[in-house]
């Protein structure tokens, strides 16, 4: 294959890609995509601000100005997760951080992170991290960890 052939093949490939892109992503599809991205970001922002509260999917949807089903659809499209699962993961990550950095009890941390009871918190923490919150807290080295 000559250099000219390589250039022509490359141009053809780019043209094909461009044509496919314009077919697959019509202006209305791009608008839908932009809407889904904005709503997913709004949902994340709401979760990050209110994770410690007793929030439901209806609260998230109402506060982001969309229906319950659109809340799931937009978030799933943007993150490949559902908003409830993301909320739980966000709470667990925040709880793990508090377990590492504070002297607060597991129960206190569970409540501060929006879990309704420490038993449920312990169950899902262990499922995610393969260790109980108490063992996680006690297994951390004490040197170099700032306790608040």
C-alpha positions as CSV (number, residue, x, y, z in Angstrom):
1,X,0.0,0.0,0.0
2,X,1.4,3.4,-1.0
3,X,1.5,6.5,1.1
4,X,-1.4,7.9,-1.0
5,X,-3.4,4.8,-0.4
6,X,-2.9,5.2,3.3
7,X,-4.0,8.8,3.2
8,X,-7.1,7.9,1.1
9,X,-8.1,5.1,3.5
10,X,-7.6,7.4,6.4
11,X,-9.8,10.1,4.8
12,X,-12.4,7.5,3.9
13,X,-12.4,6.2,7.5
14,X,-12.8,9.7,8.9
15,X,-15.6,10.5,6.4
16,X,-17.4,7.2,7.3
17,X,-17.1,8.0,11.0
18,X,-18.4,11.5,10.4
19,X,-21.4,10.3,8.4
20,X,-22.2,7.6,11.0
21,X,-21.9,10.2,13.8
22,X,-24.3,12.6,12.0
23,X,-26.8,9.7,11.4
24,X,-26.6,8.4,15.0
25,X,-26.5,11.8,16.7
26,X,-29.2,13.9,15.1
27,X,-29.7,17.3,16.7
28,X,-32.6,16.0,18.7
29,X,-30.5,13.1,20.0
30,X,-27.7,15.5,21.0
31,X,-30.3,17.7,22.8
32,X,-31.6,14.6,24.6
33,X,-28.0,13.7,25.6
34,X,-27.3,17.2,26.8
35,X,-30.5,17.1,28.9
36,X,-29.6,13.7,30.4
37,X,-26.1,14.9,31.3
38,X,-27.4,18.1,32.9
39,X,-30.1,16.3,34.9
40,X,-27.6,13.6,36.0
41,X,-25.3,16.3,37.3
42,X,-28.2,18.0,39.0
43,X,-29.1,14.6,40.6
44,X,-25.5,14.1,41.8
45,X,-25.3,17.6,43.2
46,X,-28.6,17.0,45.1
47,X,-27.3,13.7,46.5
48,X,-24.0,15.2,47.5
49,X,-25.7,18.0,49.4
50,X,-28.5,15.9,51.0
51,X,-27.0,12.4,51.4
52,X,-27.2,12.6,55.2
53,X,-31.0,13.2,55.1
54,X,-33.7,10.7,54.6
55,X,-34.2,11.3,50.9
56,X,-36.3,9.3,48.5
57,X,-36.2,9.1,44.7
58,X,-39.3,11.3,44.6
59,X,-37.4,14.0,46.6
60,X,-34.5,13.9,44.1
61,X,-36.9,14.0,41.1
62,X,-39.0,16.9,42.5
63,X,-35.9,18.9,43.4
64,X,-34.3,18.4,39.9
65,X,-37.5,19.2,38.1
66,X,-38.1,15.8,36.4
67,X,-40.3,12.8,36.8
68,X,-39.3,9.8,38.9
69,X,-38.8,7.7,35.7
70,X,-36.8,10.5,34.0
71,X,-34.7,10.6,37.1
72,X,-33.7,7.0,36.7
73,X,-33.4,7.2,32.9
74,X,-31.2,10.3,32.9
75,X,-28.9,9.2,35.7
76,X,-28.6,5.6,34.3
77,X,-27.7,7.0,30.8
78,X,-25.0,9.2,32.2
79,X,-23.5,7.1,35.0
80,X,-24.6,3.5,34.2
81,X,-25.9,3.4,37.8
82,X,-29.3,4.1,39.3
83,X,-29.6,7.1,41.7
84,X,-30.5,5.0,44.7
85,X,-27.5,2.8,44.2
86,X,-25.3,5.9,43.8
87,X,-26.7,7.4,46.9
88,X,-25.9,4.3,48.9
89,X,-22.3,4.1,47.5
90,X,-21.8,7.8,48.2
91,X,-23.0,7.3,51.8
92,X,-20.7,4.2,52.3
93,X,-17.7,6.1,50.9
94,X,-18.3,9.0,53.2
95,X,-18.8,6.6,56.2
96,X,-15.5,4.8,55.4
97,X,-13.8,8.1,55.4
98,X,-15.3,9.1,58.8
99,X,-14.4,5.7,60.2
100,X,-10.8,6.4,59.2
101,X,-10.6,10.0,60.3
102,X,-12.7,10.3,63.4
103,X,-13.2,8.7,66.8
104,X,-17.0,8.7,66.3
105,X,-18.8,5.4,67.0
106,X,-20.1,3.3,64.1
107,X,-23.7,4.1,65.1
108,X,-22.9,7.9,65.0
109,X,-21.3,7.6,61.6
110,X,-24.2,5.5,60.3
111,X,-26.7,8.1,61.3
112,X,-24.6,11.0,60.1
113,X,-24.3,9.4,56.7
114,X,-28.1,8.9,56.3
115,X,-28.5,5.3,57.3
116,X,-31.7,4.7,59.3
117,X,-30.0,2.1,61.6
118,X,-26.6,0.8,62.3
119,X,-27.5,-2.8,61.6
120,X,-28.5,-2.1,58.0
121,X,-25.4,0.1,57.7
122,X,-23.2,-2.7,58.9
123,X,-24.7,-5.2,56.6
124,X,-24.2,-3.2,53.4
125,X,-20.8,-1.9,54.5
126,X,-19.7,-5.5,54.9
127,X,-21.2,-6.4,51.5
128,X,-19.3,-3.6,49.8
129,X,-16.0,-3.7,51.6
130,X,-15.9,-7.4,52.8
131,X,-15.3,-6.2,56.4
132,X,-17.5,-4.9,59.1
133,X,-17.4,-1.2,60.0
134,X,-16.0,-2.0,63.4
135,X,-13.2,-4.2,62.1
136,X,-12.5,-1.6,59.4
137,X,-12.2,1.1,62.0
138,X,-10.1,-1.0,64.4
139,X,-7.8,-2.4,61.7
140,X,-6.5,1.1,60.7
141,X,-3.1,2.1,61.8
142,X,-3.1,4.8,64.4
143,X,0.1,6.5,63.2
144,X,-0.5,9.4,60.8
145,X,-4.3,9.3,60.9
146,X,-5.9,12.5,62.1
147,X,-8.6,11.8,64.6
148,X,-11.2,14.6,64.9
